[in-house]
C-alpha cells in the first residue's frame, strides 16, 4: 500500500456554481488538467430517465459544485465532459455515465473507474465509495444524505458538504490507486473494461428485448411468453414517451396476469385483478392489440428454458471455479474481478467468446480455467468408459 507520506492532501476550496459565467470560468480551469474527479446527484423515483440535479468536479486544488438546475446554458460543462484531453475519474461510473450521456447526448470520455481499479490492487470487488475511502485513507465519510431530494432548492443543511466529499476524497483515492497499479505493472489491465464502460450503446434501449427484465417469463406457456414480450415492449415505449417508471405504466404482476389470461375483449381484460382499473380504462384497447399481436407470433418459446447444470457440468464448473480462485489468490485480487461463476458455466457449455478469454484475463487465469474444465471433462469421460 502507498505510504501515508505519499498520499496527497485532498482539495479544500469549494465553490457552488449557479450561473453561466462562473461555470465557464471553472470549466476552463478544469480543461487544463490531465484528469478530474466527477460525481453526480440525480433523482429517478418518479421518472423513466434520471433527472440530473448536481454535478461535482474536482482537481487536486479545488472543488466545484455545479447546480445544473440553476443554469440554462451548460455547454461549457458538456464540452469539458467530452474533452478527450482530460480523463474523467468516477467511482462506480455506471449510473453517472447514464445520467450524463442522457442529459448531454454524448458519453463522457476518456474514463477511469476507481471501483474497477480498486479490485486490481487487492481491494474487494464492487467496493462502495465510503468503504473504499475508509480502506485506502482511513477516513469515515458521513452517510446522512444518501436519501436527499437533490432537486430541492435550497438543499438541506450539510448536503453540499456531503456532495463535495464525493469528489474531494476521490481525487486522493485515484492518485493512490493509480500509483499502486503502476507499481504492480497493471496499468493497462483496465483498458478493455474502461472501453466497454464508455460504449454509448450500453444505454440504448431495445424495447423488443426488454421482456428479459421479467425474470419469470419462462413459467408461462409459449403463447403467453410471446404476449408477454409484446406487453413489455408496449410498456417500455409508454414509459419512455411519458418519462414515467415502467412499473407505474403497468405493474409486473399485471404483465404476467395478462400474458397468462390472453383476454380477447375489454370485459375479459377488466376481470384481471392485477390490472389497475385506471390503466384498463385508459389503455385497454392498446393492451388488447398487443395481446393479439403476441398470439399472432405463434407458440415458439422466447428462448430456451433455463436448465440447471447436470452432475457432470457441476463438476466441471467446480473445477473451473477452483482454478479461478487459485489464480486470483496468486494475484491477490478478488476472483469476481476476473470472472463470474456464470462466465465459467458458459465456458463449460462451450462458449469461447468470453471476457475471461480476452486481454489480461486470458493470461492471468482464462487459459488455466479452460484447462481445468477440459481436464475435469476428460476425467469424467474416463470414469464413464471405465466403470
Secondary structure, DSSP 4 states (H G I P E B T S, - for coil): ---GGGSPPPP-EEEEE-SHHHHHHHHHHHTTSSEEEEEEEEE-TT-SS-EEEEEEEE-SSEEEEEETTT-S--HHHHHHHT-TTSEEEESS-HHHHHHHHHHHSS---SEEEHHHHHHTTTPPTT--HHHHHHHHH--PPP-TTTT--TT-SSPPTTHHHHHHHHHHHHHHHHHHHHHHHHHTT-TTTTHHHHHHHT-GGGG---GGGGGGGSTTGGGS-HHHHHHHHHHHHHHHHHHHHHT--HHHHS-HHHHHHHHHH--SSHHHHTT-TTS-HHHHHHHHHHHHHHHHHHHHT-S--SSPPP-PPPHHHHHHHHHHHHHHHHHHHHHTS-GGGT--HHHHHHHHTT---SGGGSHHHIIIIIHHHHHHHHHHHHHHHHHHH--
